[in-house]
Amino acid sequence: MTISARFSKLFMSHLDAEFKKQSDPVVRNLIASQFQGSQVYGTVCHTCNYTSERSSDFLEIEVNIKANSRLEDRIKIALEPEVLTQDNQYLCPQCNSLQDATRYTELRQLPPVLHFSLLRFVYDLSTMERKKSKHVITFPAVLDMGQFLGKQGDGVPNDNAQNIYELRGILLHKGSSAYHGHYEAQVYDTQ
């Protein structure tokens, strides 16, 4: 989690707590109704096909950055399934033993306003300190998130035309390291 991600989470949590004190139900539920999406973490046993899923809500999608990346590619990589084998096998409750399995994350529902947190600050194991990744990432002015949605809870593919997002703002860290600098907000003004 980056400093800006931590700030974003704390800020949204504070806003949510303050809005929940209001008498108007629309204001009370403003953060959830505008910024909250849902995702599922799941595991499928390769032996018996037992599937375990756990739902959770999110206020932002965290994306790792690599050299010369595109946001769409990094989202796709973040959602790629992971095969659990050898020392990392899954304890299947149906088989009652360790088994090879596939673990996945699926976005199930997206909010009207979607936040991405670019994980620009990384921990360097060779120096044992936090560093700022200076890799470039490009992002589109319009993003179709429908391509990243998994199935709805009933197993039906999720194809909602409202999954088109327009870029409205960016929060940037300006500074040479993870320990120095400041944040700058850039908001796209349509007028």
C-alpha positions as CSV (number, residue, x, y, z in Angstrom):
1,M,0.0,0.0,0.0
2,T,1.4,3.4,-0.9
3,I,1.2,6.5,1.2
4,S,-1.4,7.9,-1.2
5,A,-3.3,4.6,-0.9
6,R,-3.2,4.9,2.8
7,F,-4.3,8.5,2.7
8,S,-7.1,7.6,0.3
9,K,-8.4,4.8,2.5
10,L,-8.2,6.9,5.7
11,F,-9.9,9.9,4.0
12,M,-12.7,7.8,2.5
13,S,-13.2,6.1,5.9
14,H,-13.4,9.4,7.6
15,L,-15.9,10.8,5.1
16,D,-18.0,7.6,5.4
17,A,-18.0,7.9,9.2
18,E,-19.1,11.6,9.0
19,F,-21.7,11.0,6.3
20,K,-23.2,8.1,8.4
21,K,-24.1,10.7,11.1
22,Q,-26.4,12.5,8.7
23,S,-30.2,12.1,8.7
24,D,-30.6,12.0,5.0
25,P,-30.2,8.3,3.8
26,V,-28.7,9.4,0.5
27,V,-25.9,11.3,2.3
28,R,-25.5,8.5,4.9
29,N,-24.8,6.0,2.1
30,L,-22.9,8.3,-0.3
31,I,-19.5,6.6,-0.1
32,A,-20.9,3.1,-0.6
33,S,-23.3,4.1,-3.4
34,Q,-20.7,6.1,-5.4
35,F,-17.3,4.5,-4.7
36,Q,-17.9,0.9,-3.5
37,G,-17.5,-2.1,-5.8
38,S,-17.5,-5.8,-5.0
39,Q,-15.0,-8.6,-5.8
40,V,-14.6,-12.3,-5.0
41,Y,-11.6,-14.2,-4.0
42,G,-11.9,-17.8,-4.9
43,T,-10.0,-21.1,-5.0
44,V,-10.8,-24.2,-7.1
45,C,-9.4,-27.6,-6.3
46,H,-7.9,-29.3,-9.3
47,T,-8.8,-32.8,-7.9
48,C,-12.5,-32.5,-7.0
49,N,-13.4,-29.0,-8.4
50,Y,-14.5,-27.8,-5.0
51,T,-14.9,-24.1,-5.2
52,S,-14.5,-21.7,-2.2
53,E,-15.4,-18.1,-2.7
54,R,-15.2,-15.1,-0.3
55,S,-16.8,-11.8,-1.3
56,S,-15.5,-8.4,-0.3
57,D,-16.1,-4.8,-1.0
58,F,-13.5,-2.3,-2.3
59,L,-13.2,1.5,-2.6
60,E,-10.2,1.3,-5.0
61,I,-8.4,-1.2,-7.2
62,E,-4.7,-1.5,-6.4
63,V,-2.3,-2.0,-9.4
64,N,1.4,-2.8,-9.4
65,I,3.6,-0.8,-11.9
66,K,6.3,-2.3,-14.1
67,A,8.5,-0.6,-16.7
68,N,6.6,1.1,-19.6
69,S,3.2,-0.4,-18.7
70,R,-0.4,0.4,-19.6
71,L,-3.1,0.5,-17.0
72,E,-5.2,-2.0,-18.9
73,D,-2.3,-4.5,-18.9
74,R,-1.6,-4.1,-15.2
75,I,-5.3,-4.6,-14.3
76,K,-5.3,-7.8,-16.4
77,I,-2.1,-9.1,-14.7
78,A,-3.5,-8.3,-11.3
79,L,-6.6,-10.4,-12.1
80,E,-4.7,-13.4,-13.5
81,P,-5.4,-16.6,-11.7
82,E,-2.5,-18.1,-9.6
83,V,-1.8,-21.9,-9.6
84,L,-1.1,-23.3,-6.2
85,T,1.3,-26.3,-6.4
86,Q,4.1,-28.0,-4.5
87,D,4.8,-26.1,-1.2
88,N,1.9,-23.8,-1.9
89,Q,-0.9,-26.4,-2.2
90,Y,-4.4,-25.7,-1.1
91,L,-6.0,-27.6,1.9
92,C,-9.2,-28.7,0.2
93,P,-12.0,-29.3,2.8
94,Q,-13.7,-31.7,0.4
95,C,-10.6,-33.8,-0.3
96,N,-9.4,-33.3,3.3
97,S,-5.8,-33.0,2.0
98,L,-3.4,-30.7,0.3
99,Q,-4.2,-30.4,-3.5
100,D,-3.1,-28.4,-6.5
101,A,-5.6,-25.5,-7.0
102,T,-6.2,-22.3,-8.8
103,R,-6.8,-19.1,-6.8
104,Y,-8.4,-16.1,-8.5
105,T,-9.9,-12.6,-7.9
106,E,-12.9,-11.5,-9.9
107,L,-14.4,-8.1,-10.0
108,R,-18.1,-8.6,-9.7
109,Q,-19.6,-5.1,-9.5
110,L,-18.1,-1.7,-10.2
111,P,-19.0,1.6,-8.6
112,P,-20.2,4.7,-10.5
113,V,-16.8,6.4,-9.5
114,L,-13.8,4.1,-9.8
115,H,-10.5,4.8,-8.0
116,F,-7.2,3.1,-8.9
117,S,-4.2,3.1,-6.6
118,L,-0.9,2.7,-8.4
119,L,1.5,0.9,-6.1
120,R,4.5,3.1,-6.9
121,F,6.3,2.6,-3.6
122,V,8.0,-0.8,-3.3
123,Y,10.2,-2.5,-0.7
124,D,13.6,-3.4,-2.0
125,L,14.8,-6.6,-0.3
126,S,18.4,-6.1,-1.4
127,T,18.7,-2.7,0.5
128,M,15.9,-3.3,3.0
129,E,14.3,0.0,2.3
130,R,11.3,1.5,0.6
131,K,11.9,3.0,-2.8
132,K,9.9,4.9,-5.3
133,S,9.4,3.1,-8.6
134,K,10.0,5.6,-11.4
135,H,8.5,3.4,-14.1
136,V,6.1,5.1,-16.5
137,I,2.5,4.0,-16.8
138,T,0.1,5.1,-19.4
139,F,-3.7,5.3,-18.9
140,P,-6.5,6.0,-21.3
141,A,-8.9,9.0,-21.1
142,V,-11.7,6.4,-21.5
143,L,-11.5,2.9,-20.0
144,D,-14.0,0.0,-20.7
145,M,-13.9,-2.0,-17.4
146,G,-16.4,-4.5,-18.7
147,Q,-13.5,-6.6,-20.1
148,F,-12.3,-7.1,-16.5
149,L,-15.6,-8.1,-14.9
150,G,-16.1,-11.7,-13.8
151,K,-19.5,-13.5,-13.5
152,Q,-22.3,-12.2,-11.4
153,G,-23.3,-14.2,-8.4
154,D,-25.7,-16.3,-10.4
155,G,-22.9,-17.4,-12.9
156,V,-24.2,-15.1,-15.7
157,P,-21.5,-13.0,-17.5
158,N,-21.5,-9.4,-16.3
159,D,-21.9,-7.2,-19.3
160,N,-23.3,-3.8,-18.2
161,A,-22.8,-0.8,-20.6
162,Q,-22.2,1.4,-17.5
163,N,-18.7,0.0,-17.1
164,I,-17.2,2.8,-19.3
165,Y,-15.1,5.2,-17.2
166,E,-13.8,8.6,-18.2
167,L,-10.6,9.9,-16.5
168,R,-11.4,12.8,-14.2
169,G,-8.4,13.2,-11.9
170,I,-5.0,12.0,-10.9
171,L,-3.1,12.2,-7.5
172,L,0.6,12.3,-8.2
173,H,3.6,12.0,-5.9
174,K,6.2,14.7,-6.8
175,G,9.5,13.9,-5.3
176,S,12.7,11.9,-5.8
177,S,12.2,9.2,-3.2
178,A,9.6,7.5,-1.0
179,Y,10.6,9.7,1.9
180,H,10.6,13.2,0.3
181,G,8.1,15.1,-1.9
182,H,4.5,16.1,-1.9
183,Y,1.3,15.1,-3.5
184,E,-0.4,17.0,-6.3
185,A,-4.0,16.5,-7.5
186,Q,-4.7,17.1,-11.2
187,V,-8.4,17.3,-12.1
188,Y,-9.7,17.1,-15.6
189,D,-11.9,20.1,-16.2
190,T,-14.4,19.5,-19.1
191,Q,-15.1,23.2,-19.5
